[in-house]
Amino acid sequence: MTYPVLIIGGGLSGLITGIELAKAGLKVLLIERKNYPHHKVCGEYVSNEVRPYLQKLGLDLKKLGVAEITSFRFTSPQGHILDSPLKMGGFGISRYLFDDQLYQLARGAGVEFCLNTTVSQIQWQDDHFKVVTSGGKEFTAEVVVGAYGKRTRLDRELNRDFMEKTSPYMGVKYHIRYDFPKDTIALHNFKNGYCGMSAIEHDKYCLCYLTERSNVKEYGSIPEMERHIMARNPHIYSILREADFIYDNPEVINEVSFAPKKAVVDHVLMAGDAAGLITPLCGNGMAMAIHGGWIVAQEIIHYFQNHRNRQRLEINYTHRWQSQFSTRLWVGRNVQRLFGSEQLSEFALHFFGLLPPVLRMVIRSTHGKPFHG
Ligand SMILES: Cc1cc2nc3c(=O)[nH]c(=O)nc-3n(C[C@H](O)[C@H](O)[C@H](O)COP(=O)(O)OP(=O)(O)OC[C@H]3O[C@@H](n4cnc5c(N)ncnc54)[C@H](O)[C@@H]3O)c2cc1C
């Protein structure tokens, strides 16, 4: 089957790209490895930067019962606290609900889906793509969007530079019930990691952390690592002891890489985390994936409606992506360095506590302006 546009991956960036293209009248196929709804490792705090756009798309956030988040609590490994208002703020929603809502919108807009299907190869030949799935199905497409997330086998197939190095980070997520202000997102630090907690829909909380794998290796398992390393922070200790954990086992991902990436690889237009992942402590990856999905869709629409010049499409998209996101990614990577060691994060907490305008400036530089689409 031949499509003008084929999207690989139906997370936030792929779904938004699909919705925008279908709304513009383009025939789009989206191939997604899983079915909807499904859980995903993510802190589930969405910056209000994309709220106007989501509302314009037709998502009724109030009706979905999202948690409104207006303040930020930062704790050091020893438990010292810094509280700060969040100027732009955000909302909490599970990926289980969020991605599924966008999937429904995408279907309504006319996106064709091929679910429970993994793309295993992308071949470029005669100015077209051949996309092959692990089950042996083949599709051809004029334009391919890679919206398949942080790191997959396709990155190896495409010989992407960041695949040459392993990444030390892993991510772990739970849903819990816990007594904590619903309007606050907490970022609790611990040795070689940090743990976010904020409310989502239905009186639940998302507890999600990023840690270096060496922590888990040292103690042999995730629960042992949580007890021996994370629980040294008294706030995490209370959560682990008192919270009601909703699922038996956490969602876990490995190899979370923040290395710089290219926005176009072998003519594939990368979107969302496949183009670059911001460090989670910025709480902004989802907003970037949504905004990025919108940008790639606008460039593709322009290509089909105006010039049909692939080189121009790739140059325009790369330029737009870099000017929108590359500074934020750089700031995010550098701020994360402050939280690698226990001493540095204690220092950061005292420093930001003494100079709140500096903290506000750092938050501002990892976020964009409200985006309306
Ligand atoms: C620990 C952690 C905490 C985070 N917390 C937050 C937070 O609180 N707030 C925030 O804004 N951001 C957060 N982020 C970042 C955020 O999760 C991502 O930026 C966002 O999910 C990116 O969306 P995406 O669409 O690019 O990728 P994804 O949401 O990962 O979607 C990619 C999709 O592609 C599919 N796929 C993969 N490979 C294939 C294939 N070969 N064939 C077909 N389908 C495929 C996958 O199944 C998946 O559905 C966090 C990230 C981490 C690691």
The ligand as a MOL file (V3000), in Angstrom:
LIG
                    3D

  0  0  0     0  0            999 V3000
M  V30 BEGIN CTAB
M  V30 COUNTS 53 58 0 0 0
M  V30 BEGIN ATOM
M  V30 1 C 11.5130 9.0900 33.5840 0
M  V30 2 C 10.8470 10.0830 32.6820 0
M  V30 3 C 9.9250 10.9970 33.2070 0
M  V30 4 C 9.3160 11.9370 32.3740 0
M  V30 5 N 8.4260 12.8270 32.9110 0
M  V30 6 C 7.8670 13.7710 32.1460 0
M  V30 7 C 6.9330 14.7110 32.6770 0
M  V30 8 O 6.5540 14.6600 33.8440 0
M  V30 9 N 6.4470 15.6740 31.8500 0
M  V30 10 C 6.8080 15.7490 30.5390 0
M  V30 11 O 6.3170 16.6530 29.8490 0
M  V30 12 N 7.6450 14.8550 29.9910 0
M  V30 13 C 8.1830 13.8680 30.7520 0
M  V30 14 N 9.0280 12.9620 30.2000 0
M  V30 15 C 9.2870 13.0040 28.7470 0
M  V30 16 C 8.1030 12.4670 27.9440 0
M  V30 17 O 7.7110 11.2100 28.4390 0
M  V30 18 C 8.4710 12.3450 26.4750 0
M  V30 19 O 9.1430 13.5140 26.0650 0
M  V30 20 C 7.2610 12.0890 25.5870 0
M  V30 21 O 6.6430 10.8840 25.9350 0
M  V30 22 C 7.6920 12.0470 24.1240 0
M  V30 23 O 6.6190 11.6510 23.3030 0
M  V30 24 P 6.9260 10.9250 21.9250 0
M  V30 25 O 5.6320 10.8880 21.1880 0
M  V30 26 O 8.1080 11.5050 21.2640 0
M  V30 27 O 7.3730 9.4550 22.3310 0
M  V30 28 P 6.5730 8.3140 23.0880 0
M  V30 29 O 5.4980 8.8550 23.9320 0
M  V30 30 O 7.6230 7.4610 23.7310 0
M  V30 31 O 5.8850 7.4880 21.9090 0
M  V30 32 C 6.5980 6.6990 21.0160 0
M  V30 33 C 5.6550 5.6030 20.5010 0
M  V30 34 O 6.2930 4.8870 19.4610 0
M  V30 35 C 5.9790 3.5060 19.5990 0
M  V30 36 N 7.0670 2.7820 18.9180 0
M  V30 37 C 8.3590 2.6820 19.2960 0
M  V30 38 N 9.0730 1.9670 18.4040 0
M  V30 39 C 8.2020 1.6050 17.4300 0
M  V30 40 C 8.3320 0.8550 16.2480 0
M  V30 41 N 9.5230 0.3460 15.8600 0
M  V30 42 N 7.2310 0.6390 15.4910 0
M  V30 43 C 6.0220 1.1710 15.8600 0
M  V30 44 N 5.8570 1.8930 16.9910 0
M  V30 45 C 6.9320 2.1130 17.7490 0
M  V30 46 C 5.9150 3.2750 21.0950 0
M  V30 47 O 5.1280 2.1530 21.4290 0
M  V30 48 C 5.2970 4.5860 21.5860 0
M  V30 49 O 3.8900 4.5250 21.7230 0
M  V30 50 C 9.6440 11.9820 30.9950 0
M  V30 51 C 10.5570 11.0540 30.4580 0
M  V30 52 C 11.1590 10.1290 31.2900 0
M  V30 53 C 12.1320 9.1580 30.7050 0
M  V30 END ATOM
M  V30 BEGIN BOND
M  V30 1 1 1 2
M  V30 2 1 2 3
M  V30 3 2 2 52
M  V30 4 2 3 4
M  V30 5 1 4 5
M  V30 6 1 4 50
M  V30 7 2 5 6
M  V30 8 1 6 7
M  V30 9 1 6 13
M  V30 10 2 7 8
M  V30 11 1 7 9
M  V30 12 1 9 10
M  V30 13 2 10 11
M  V30 14 1 10 12
M  V30 15 2 12 13
M  V30 16 1 13 14
M  V30 17 1 14 15
M  V30 18 1 14 50
M  V30 19 1 15 16
M  V30 20 1 16 17
M  V30 21 1 16 18
M  V30 22 1 18 19
M  V30 23 1 18 20
M  V30 24 1 20 21
M  V30 25 1 20 22
M  V30 26 1 22 23
M  V30 27 1 23 24
M  V30 28 2 24 25
M  V30 29 1 24 26
M  V30 30 1 24 27
M  V30 31 1 27 28
M  V30 32 2 28 29
M  V30 33 1 28 30
M  V30 34 1 28 31
M  V30 35 1 31 32
M  V30 36 1 32 33
M  V30 37 1 33 34
M  V30 38 1 33 48
M  V30 39 1 34 35
M  V30 40 1 35 36
M  V30 41 1 35 46
M  V30 42 1 36 37
M  V30 43 1 36 45
M  V30 44 2 37 38
M  V30 45 1 38 39
M  V30 46 1 39 40
M  V30 47 2 39 45
M  V30 48 1 40 41
M  V30 49 2 40 42
M  V30 50 1 42 43
M  V30 51 2 43 44
M  V30 52 1 44 45
M  V30 53 1 46 47
M  V30 54 1 46 48
M  V30 55 1 48 49
M  V30 56 2 50 51
M  V30 57 1 51 52
M  V30 58 1 52 53
M  V30 END BOND
M  V30 END CTAB
M  END
